[in-house]
């Protein structure tokens, strides 16, 4: 998969001059320093494995309402419209809905994070579910009340953490989907499984057969062979 992705991104993407925002986005697509080419190369590799990957188009959260914004120009001046991209692996998307035309309408994302607030404390497993729709983003969390960090049971109830009503007017998530014939993970699944099983069988056969064998060399023949336990050995003559 890496070889195919490398061929597709061997030439850097050229963006039309759209101003400082687009120049910065090319260098830092996700807000943590990942360049545009590298970001989409990783998303393509994820799609090759799971057939589809998703990207959340997010904008900076406003810390407060200390300044009134009258129009989009004020929002642009503050940087509130400087969107960045957030990766959502196809493996994490557990459900989604589409319109009759095939347009993505909502997705449900499940993630499992290990949280450690203090280096002296053990990590806690936190399960999160995030629902994205055309109008809002809702988040739920669940942790094992017994402290065993086990997976939630079917009857477990998650706690709703937040409801963010956005004004995008559309689902703020785009999907990178591949046709079935280009889904490399599906094509490689059976050959990889057969190869793994063959290697495992070969390793087990070698493990069973290739063991150290004790041999004893003596000029007195069988009379000089010592008394041994139930293990195997090979007596040899003098020459």
N, C-alpha and C positions, 0 to 999 in steps of 0.2 A: 504493500500500500504506500509506503514511504517513497518508493521509487516513482510510482505514478504521480503522486502529489508533487514530488520534486521536479518532474518534467513539466508539469503544468505551471509551476511558479518559478521556473528558471529565470524568466524575465520579470522585472519588477512592474507592478501595475502603475500606469501613468494616469494621473487625475488631471482633469481640466482645471485651469486656474480658477478657483472659487473663493479665494480670499484666505485670510489667516486661519480660519476655523478648519478648512479642508486640509491645509498644509499640516496643521497639528494633528488632525485625525489620521492622516497617513502615517505619522510617526507614532501615534499613541491612540490606537483604536478603542481600547477597552478601559482607559483611564489608569492603567497600572503599567504602562510602558510597552505593550505589545504592538508592533507595527501592523499596518493594514494587511500586508501580504502574509505575514506569519499567522495572523488571526484567522484569515480565511483558509489558509492551508490546514490549520488545525481543525477547523470546522468541516472541511472537505474530508479529511481523514476520518473524522467521527462519523460522517454520513456514509462513507464507504464501509464502515464497520456495522452501523445500525440502520442503514438505508436513508435515514433522515437526521438532520440536526437542526437546532433552533437558535435564534439570536434574539435577545431582548434588547430593543432600542430604548434605552433609558436616558433620562435627563437628570441633572443634579438636583438633589432635594433642597428645598428652600429652608434655611435655618429658622426663619421667622418672618413676620409681616411688618417689620420695622419700616419698610419703604413701600409706599403705594406705587403700583405699576399700572399706568393708564393704557398702555398699548404694547404691541409686539416689539416695537423699537426699544422700549425700556427693558423688556425681558431679554432682548438680544444684547443690550449694553451690559446687563448684569451677568450674562453667561447662562441664564436659565434655559436657553434653547440649545446649548451646546451638547447635543446628544452624544452618548458613547454606547458601545456595544457590550453586552453581557452574554457569555457563552452558556448555552443550555444543551447538554449532551442528549442525543437521541435516546440513550439508555435511561435517562432520568424522567422522560416524558411518559407517564403511565396511561394517559388518556387524552383525547382531543376530539373536537367537533368540527365539521365542515358544512358549508352551505351546499345547495344542490349543484352549484357551479364548481365546487371543489375548493372554495376559498376557506382558509383556516379561520374559524370563528372563536375558539377558545382552546386552551390547553391546561392540563393539570400536571404539575411537576413534583416529583417526590425525591427528596435528598436526605442523606444521613451524614451528619457532621459530628465530629468528636470535639467537644468544647472543654477547655481547661482554663479556668479563670485565674488559677494560682498554681505555680510550679510545684507546690507542696501537696496539692490535691490531685486525686485521680481524675482522669478525663471522663466526661459524661457524654453518652451518645444521645444526640438530639435528632429526632425525625421531624422533617418539615414538609408540608404540602403547600404549594403556591398555585393559585388558580388565576389565570390571566383571561380577561374578556375584553370586549369592546369598550366597556365603561369603567371597570374597576379591577384591582388586584387584591386578592384576599390571601392571607397567610394563616396556617395552623401549625401548631407544634405539639409534640408528644415526647415525653421521657418516661422511662420505666419507673413507676412509683416505688418498686421494691429495690431499686438501685442496682439491678443485675445487668443493665444495658442490653436487655433482650429486645427482640423485634415486637412491635405492637400486635396484640391479638386482634382477631376480626371484630370483636365487640368493644375494643378500646375506643375511648373518646378523646379526640385531640382538642386542644384549647385554641380558640381563635385569637390570634395575636394582633392583627391589623386589617383594616379595610381602607385601601387607598383608591379614591375616585379620581380617575384621570380625565383629561379633556382632549385626548388625541382624536376622538371620533372614529377610531379604528383599533383593531388589535395591535398592541405595540410589540408584536413578535413576528418575525419572518422565518420561513422554513426553507431550508436547503434540502430538497428531496431529490432522490435519484430514481430513474426507471429501474424496474426489476433486473433488466439485463446488465445494468451497470453496478448492481449491488454486489460488490466484491466479497463482503463478509458472508453472504449467502452462498456464493460459489466456492469459497474456501473452507466452509464449515466441515463438510463431509471429508474432503481430502485431509484436512488438518486432524480430524478425529481419527481417521484410519492410520495416519502417520504416527500419531501419539500412541495409539494402541499397539502398533507394530513395534515401535521402539520400546514400549513397556514390556512386551512379550520377550523381545530379544534380551533386554537387560535382565529380566527375571531368569531366563534360561542360562545366561552367562553366570549369574549369581549362584544358581543351583549347581552348575557343573564346574566352574573354574575355581575350585578350592585348593588349598595347599595340601600336598600329599607327602606324608612322612616316608622316607626310604632309608633302609638300613643296609650297609655294606659290611659283609663279614667273610673271612676266609674259612670259617668253619661250617658254612652252610646253615641249614636249619637248626643245627645244635647250638649255634651261637646266637640265635634270635632271642631277644629278651621278651619277657611276658608283658604284654600291653593291655590296655583297656579295650572297649568295643570299637575303637576307631580303625580306619583303614590304614594299611602301610604296605610298602613294597620292599621285599627282601632282595638284595642283589649279591652276586658273587664277588670274589675279590677283584677280578679283572672284567 
